[in-house]
Amino acid sequence: MVTAFRPGRDGETPEDILGHACVLVRLCGQDAAIAAVLLALVLVGTVTRLAAGLPGAVALALLPVVAGTFTVSAVYAVRSRRTLVSVLGRVRGGTGAPVDPGVPWTPFGSSVVLDDRVRDTQLRRLLSAAHRCGELSWQALAWAVTTAVLFLFWTLAAAMAGG
């Protein structure tokens, strides 16, 4: 049984909740973009270093650690994106409405069809997905930063080994 929308402590309207979800989605995109840039830099740096010649044994031993953190970050970023796309697809399918932050929640064509109960259920679904995506993209960013730091240590180990 799904109950109708009940305003929160601050008297939030459905439009406020949708706005909050949109802000979270934008932040997810920013976190994922920063993580992608860091991972791209690490990948290019690693490939460039390996193309110049194999580093010493210590550096080669550290390489799987860098690859592991790289993979974890990439998986979190992909999961964040897939979660968001999946939920947006279900909301769009359930409401028939365009799910775009630039489009009002109740577009002209579906204002008669979308009742309050359906709207509230879909808003909860969107907000929940936005929070989940936020957590996943934050994890992707944290692991990307860890990967970048480990890459620096790997580069130092390769330089010290004379490779």
Backbone bond lengths (Angstrom), bond angles and torsions (degrees), N, CA, C in turn:
res aa  C-N    CA-C-N  psi(-1)  N-CA   C-N-CA  omega(-1)  CA-C   N-CA-C  phi
1 M - - - 1.452 - - 1.521 108.13 -
2 V 1.296 117.50 123.70 1.452 122.97 178.85 1.523 108.32 -106.04
3 T 1.315 115.27 127.14 1.461 118.39 179.33 1.510 110.01 -89.91
4 A 1.309 116.18 164.63 1.464 121.54 -179.62 1.517 110.13 -72.10
5 F 1.313 115.26 168.38 1.455 122.09 -179.63 1.525 110.83 -59.48
6 R 1.326 114.25 131.95 1.459 119.73 174.88 1.518 107.37 -121.50
7 P 1.318 117.49 122.93 1.460 119.21 -178.88 1.522 111.25 -58.78
8 G 1.325 115.37 146.12 1.458 121.04 177.51 1.513 111.67 -76.51
9 R 1.303 115.09 -166.47 1.465 120.53 -178.64 1.520 111.97 -57.64
10 D 1.318 115.87 -37.31 1.457 119.83 -175.62 1.523 112.50 -93.45
11 G 1.319 117.68 12.57 1.455 120.21 -179.26 1.518 112.70 67.48
12 E 1.345 116.64 40.62 1.454 120.22 -178.51 1.518 110.93 -65.93
13 T 1.288 115.69 136.68 1.453 121.60 175.87 1.526 108.52 -93.40
14 P 1.320 117.66 166.29 1.466 119.35 175.69 1.532 112.57 -56.50
15 E 1.329 116.65 -34.72 1.464 119.91 178.79 1.526 111.19 -65.98
16 D 1.346 116.60 -34.89 1.466 120.12 177.00 1.521 110.97 -65.75
17 I 1.319 115.89 -41.34 1.463 120.24 179.85 1.528 109.99 -65.95
18 L 1.324 116.64 -42.29 1.459 119.70 177.37 1.526 110.75 -62.70
19 G 1.330 116.42 -41.31 1.464 120.09 176.87 1.516 111.82 -61.36
20 H 1.337 116.52 -41.22 1.471 121.01 178.10 1.530 110.48 -62.66
21 A 1.332 116.53 -43.57 1.462 120.66 177.96 1.527 110.94 -62.14
22 C 1.333 117.11 -40.39 1.472 121.06 179.43 1.525 111.47 -64.45
23 V 1.331 116.38 -40.47 1.470 120.10 177.30 1.524 109.79 -62.55
24 L 1.335 117.15 -44.03 1.464 120.20 178.33 1.521 111.68 -61.09
25 V 1.330 116.67 -40.46 1.466 120.32 179.87 1.531 110.31 -65.35
26 R 1.335 117.20 -41.04 1.470 119.62 177.45 1.533 110.66 -62.23
27 L 1.330 116.83 -42.46 1.462 120.28 178.33 1.520 111.11 -63.95
28 C 1.322 116.93 -37.13 1.464 120.53 176.19 1.521 110.39 -59.70
29 G 1.320 114.99 -44.51 1.464 119.71 179.23 1.515 112.01 -61.85
30 Q 1.335 116.67 -40.50 1.464 120.07 178.79 1.521 110.89 -65.40
31 D 1.338 116.90 -45.52 1.464 120.17 178.44 1.519 110.99 -60.45
32 A 1.319 116.20 -44.38 1.462 120.37 -179.50 1.529 111.15 -65.27
33 A 1.318 117.20 -37.70 1.470 120.05 178.89 1.530 111.07 -66.16
34 I 1.311 117.14 -42.33 1.467 120.54 178.23 1.521 109.66 -64.18
35 A 1.331 116.64 -43.47 1.468 120.28 178.29 1.525 110.30 -61.20
36 A 1.324 117.35 -42.04 1.469 120.67 -179.81 1.523 111.48 -63.50
37 V 1.326 117.19 -39.95 1.468 120.51 178.92 1.528 109.96 -64.59
38 L 1.333 116.44 -45.97 1.469 119.52 178.86 1.526 111.08 -60.85
39 L 1.324 116.85 -44.46 1.462 120.01 179.91 1.527 111.41 -65.36
40 A 1.315 117.07 -37.93 1.469 119.94 177.69 1.529 110.63 -63.94
41 L 1.331 116.72 -42.41 1.467 120.03 178.25 1.523 111.40 -62.67
42 V 1.327 116.63 -42.12 1.465 120.48 178.61 1.520 109.99 -64.47
43 L 1.313 117.03 -43.51 1.466 120.35 -179.45 1.528 111.29 -62.90
44 V 1.322 116.63 -46.94 1.473 120.24 179.65 1.526 110.01 -63.22
45 G 1.325 117.02 -43.85 1.467 120.28 179.33 1.517 112.69 -62.57
46 T 1.315 116.62 -41.61 1.463 120.49 -179.70 1.521 111.13 -66.98
47 V 1.328 116.43 -46.41 1.468 119.86 179.78 1.522 110.43 -63.21
48 T 1.322 116.93 -41.62 1.470 120.83 178.72 1.526 110.64 -61.99
49 R 1.321 116.22 -44.16 1.467 120.21 -178.84 1.520 111.03 -65.87
50 L 1.335 116.86 -41.71 1.461 119.98 179.62 1.527 111.83 -70.12
51 A 1.336 117.07 -30.49 1.471 120.17 177.94 1.526 111.27 -68.86
52 A 1.333 116.90 -26.56 1.459 120.86 179.92 1.531 111.65 -76.41
53 G 1.307 116.95 -13.05 1.463 120.95 -178.70 1.513 109.77 137.30
54 L 1.300 115.81 152.25 1.456 119.61 -179.25 1.527 110.78 -67.83
55 P 1.323 116.94 133.73 1.463 119.64 177.35 1.528 110.31 -77.07
56 G 1.295 116.67 -179.03 1.459 121.45 -179.02 1.525 112.55 -67.47
57 A 1.332 114.29 176.93 1.466 121.00 -176.23 1.525 111.96 -64.42
58 V 1.330 117.34 -37.48 1.469 120.51 -179.72 1.521 109.86 -64.68
59 A 1.308 116.77 -44.47 1.466 120.92 179.53 1.526 110.77 -65.30
60 L 1.326 116.56 -39.51 1.463 118.86 177.95 1.522 111.27 -66.57
61 A 1.333 117.38 -32.39 1.466 120.86 177.72 1.530 111.17 -69.63
62 L 1.326 117.36 -30.62 1.469 121.04 179.30 1.526 112.91 -81.36
63 L 1.307 116.95 -18.81 1.462 121.03 -176.55 1.539 113.45 -59.08
64 P 1.329 120.70 -40.97 1.475 119.37 177.50 1.533 113.53 -63.14
65 V 1.318 117.01 -29.25 1.466 120.00 177.42 1.531 109.58 -66.96
66 V 1.322 116.04 -44.68 1.467 120.55 177.63 1.526 109.80 -63.20
67 A 1.313 116.74 -43.06 1.468 120.61 179.35 1.526 111.10 -64.10
68 G 1.313 117.52 -37.05 1.462 121.28 179.13 1.522 112.69 -65.16
69 T 1.329 116.95 -46.72 1.465 119.37 179.21 1.528 110.87 -68.07
70 F 1.326 116.35 -34.90 1.464 121.21 175.48 1.531 109.88 -59.06
71 T 1.318 116.37 -46.99 1.463 121.80 -178.92 1.524 111.63 -63.95
72 V 1.325 117.18 -43.34 1.466 120.72 179.33 1.529 110.22 -60.24
73 S 1.320 117.05 -45.43 1.457 120.89 179.15 1.525 111.49 -61.91
74 A 1.314 116.44 -45.12 1.465 120.22 -179.70 1.527 111.14 -63.47
75 V 1.326 117.36 -38.88 1.465 120.84 179.34 1.524 110.44 -64.94
76 Y 1.335 117.84 -43.09 1.462 120.51 177.88 1.531 111.07 -62.06
77 A 1.315 117.42 -41.41 1.461 120.47 179.69 1.529 110.95 -64.40
78 V 1.307 117.47 -42.82 1.463 121.29 179.59 1.528 110.37 -67.04
79 R 1.334 117.44 -42.46 1.463 120.00 178.60 1.521 111.66 -62.22
80 S 1.326 117.06 -38.20 1.457 120.87 178.12 1.522 110.20 -61.12
81 R 1.293 116.27 -47.91 1.468 121.18 -178.96 1.531 111.46 -64.83
82 R 1.332 116.63 -44.64 1.466 120.11 -178.94 1.522 111.75 -65.45
83 T 1.332 117.13 -37.43 1.465 120.72 177.66 1.517 110.04 -62.67
84 L 1.309 116.26 -46.72 1.460 120.56 -179.04 1.528 111.86 -63.17
85 V 1.304 117.11 -47.52 1.465 120.91 -178.94 1.530 110.58 -63.22
86 S 1.315 116.61 -39.85 1.457 120.62 179.61 1.527 111.66 -62.97
87 V 1.315 117.09 -47.76 1.465 120.70 -178.48 1.522 110.64 -67.80
88 L 1.321 117.52 -42.38 1.466 119.19 177.73 1.529 111.15 -61.11
89 G 1.311 116.83 -36.92 1.464 120.24 177.31 1.519 111.88 -65.79
90 R 1.349 116.42 -41.72 1.466 119.31 178.45 1.520 111.39 -66.32
91 V 1.336 116.73 -39.53 1.470 119.70 179.03 1.512 110.10 -65.76
92 R 1.292 116.07 -44.08 1.473 119.39 178.96 1.526 110.66 -62.50
93 G 1.324 116.50 -42.33 1.458 120.11 178.26 1.514 112.70 -65.94
94 G 1.332 116.45 -35.61 1.461 120.27 -178.94 1.510 114.34 -77.76
95 T 1.314 116.91 -25.49 1.464 119.69 -176.86 1.515 113.11 -111.63
96 G 1.299 117.46 -22.63 1.462 120.56 -175.70 1.511 112.25 74.50
97 A 1.340 116.28 8.74 1.460 121.04 -176.43 1.520 110.45 -99.64
98 P 1.322 116.88 149.42 1.464 118.87 172.54 1.517 108.70 -68.34
99 V 1.315 116.27 129.72 1.456 119.94 179.19 1.518 106.91 -103.18
100 D 1.293 115.12 91.49 1.448 123.24 -176.85 1.521 106.87 -144.11
101 P 1.341 118.65 131.24 1.467 119.69 -179.39 1.522 113.65 -57.33
102 G 1.323 117.87 -22.83 1.454 120.46 -179.31 1.526 113.66 -84.70
103 V 1.338 116.43 -6.29 1.457 121.11 -178.54 1.520 108.28 -107.68
104 P 1.324 118.13 135.66 1.467 119.70 178.01 1.528 110.74 -58.48
105 W 1.317 116.31 150.94 1.464 120.12 -176.38 1.527 111.46 -58.27
106 T 1.317 117.37 -42.09 1.455 120.56 -179.53 1.527 108.52 -106.74
107 P 1.334 117.26 85.61 1.449 119.71 -179.73 1.523 110.84 -63.21
108 F 1.293 115.95 159.33 1.466 122.85 -175.60 1.529 111.58 -53.26
109 G 1.305 117.31 -45.77 1.457 120.98 -175.10 1.512 114.49 -68.00
110 S 1.327 119.88 -25.62 1.460 120.50 -176.36 1.521 112.66 -115.53
111 S 1.320 119.02 12.90 1.463 120.20 -177.03 1.523 112.52 -64.69
112 V 1.302 118.19 -28.11 1.457 120.59 179.74 1.521 110.95 -80.37
113 V 1.317 118.12 -34.77 1.454 122.81 -173.72 1.526 112.40 -78.17
114 L 1.303 118.70 -35.82 1.461 123.22 -171.91 1.524 110.02 -82.87
115 D 1.332 116.14 100.37 1.460 118.44 179.42 1.533 109.84 -83.52
116 D 1.324 115.66 170.67 1.463 120.77 -174.33 1.523 112.58 -62.02
117 R 1.322 117.40 -40.17 1.460 120.17 -177.79 1.526 111.45 -63.60
118 V 1.326 116.40 -44.66 1.466 120.86 178.77 1.522 109.59 -64.75
119 R 1.335 116.63 -45.20 1.459 120.92 179.51 1.528 111.13 -57.84
120 D 1.324 116.42 -45.67 1.458 120.33 -178.00 1.521 112.15 -66.09
121 T 1.323 115.95 -39.51 1.470 119.72 177.04 1.520 110.30 -62.64
122 Q 1.321 116.67 -44.22 1.460 120.78 -178.73 1.527 111.21 -68.88
123 L 1.325 117.21 -35.69 1.465 119.93 176.60 1.522 110.88 -63.53
124 R 1.322 115.90 -43.21 1.474 119.17 177.88 1.521 110.47 -62.19
125 R 1.326 116.14 -41.01 1.466 120.60 179.22 1.538 110.21 -62.71
126 L 1.333 116.64 -44.99 1.465 120.66 179.49 1.525 112.12 -63.76
127 L 1.328 116.16 -44.85 1.458 119.44 -178.82 1.522 111.38 -65.82
128 S 1.319 116.18 -40.62 1.461 119.88 176.95 1.522 111.35 -61.59
129 A 1.332 116.47 -44.39 1.464 120.59 178.85 1.519 111.29 -65.37
130 A 1.323 116.97 -37.88 1.468 120.27 178.96 1.527 110.63 -63.83
131 H 1.335 116.63 -40.99 1.466 119.20 177.24 1.520 111.23 -65.92
132 R 1.326 117.23 -41.62 1.463 120.74 179.16 1.527 110.84 -64.34
133 C 1.318 116.49 -43.36 1.464 120.50 178.40 1.520 110.98 -64.05
134 G 1.329 115.71 -37.17 1.457 119.71 176.89 1.512 111.89 -60.87
135 E 1.324 116.07 -43.63 1.467 120.37 178.52 1.526 110.99 -65.05
136 L 1.323 116.33 -44.19 1.469 119.75 -179.46 1.526 111.78 -65.47
137 S 1.316 117.45 -42.34 1.466 119.34 -179.16 1.526 110.68 -69.92
138 W 1.339 117.50 -33.08 1.462 120.12 175.57 1.525 110.11 -64.84
139 Q 1.336 116.53 -41.81 1.467 120.13 176.85 1.531 110.52 -62.95
140 A 1.327 116.69 -40.33 1.469 120.17 177.68 1.523 110.53 -60.36
141 L 1.327 116.26 -42.86 1.455 120.21 179.77 1.531 111.48 -66.72
142 A 1.316 116.81 -43.65 1.472 120.17 179.47 1.526 111.12 -61.64
143 W 1.326 116.81 -43.33 1.458 119.65 178.33 1.527 111.60 -69.22
144 A 1.324 117.95 -32.33 1.469 120.31 177.13 1.522 110.74 -66.88
145 V 1.324 117.05 -39.82 1.474 120.33 176.66 1.526 109.49 -64.66
146 T 1.326 116.84 -42.83 1.468 120.64 176.73 1.520 110.60 -59.92
147 T 1.329 116.38 -41.95 1.466 120.88 178.17 1.524 110.99 -61.81
148 A 1.331 116.67 -42.19 1.467 120.00 179.44 1.524 111.57 -63.32
149 V 1.322 116.82 -41.52 1.469 120.34 178.88 1.530 110.16 -65.73
150 L 1.323 116.47 -44.94 1.471 119.70 177.94 1.527 111.38 -63.53
151 F 1.326 116.93 -35.39 1.459 120.41 176.31 1.527 110.80 -61.57
152 L 1.338 116.62 -40.65 1.466 119.61 177.09 1.523 110.88 -61.79
153 F 1.328 117.03 -43.19 1.468 120.08 177.41 1.526 110.72 -64.12
154 W 1.332 116.63 -39.77 1.454 120.39 178.50 1.521 111.06 -63.33
155 T 1.341 115.95 -40.77 1.467 120.59 178.55 1.523 110.52 -64.51
156 L 1.330 116.42 -41.74 1.473 119.66 176.95 1.521 110.93 -63.60
157 A 1.317 116.85 -42.59 1.484 120.18 179.16 1.523 110.42 -62.35
158 A 1.329 116.72 -40.00 1.464 120.48 178.80 1.532 111.05 -66.04
159 A 1.339 116.49 -38.80 1.467 120.22 179.35 1.521 110.98 -69.79
160 M 1.322 116.95 -38.98 1.470 119.90 -178.93 1.526 111.92 -71.34
161 A 1.328 115.79 -27.62 1.465 119.71 178.97 1.520 111.64 -77.80
162 G 1.328 114.95 -3.71 1.456 118.93 177.33 1.508 113.33 82.23
163 G 1.340 116.00 12.55 1.462 119.55 -178.41 1.491 112.90 -93.13
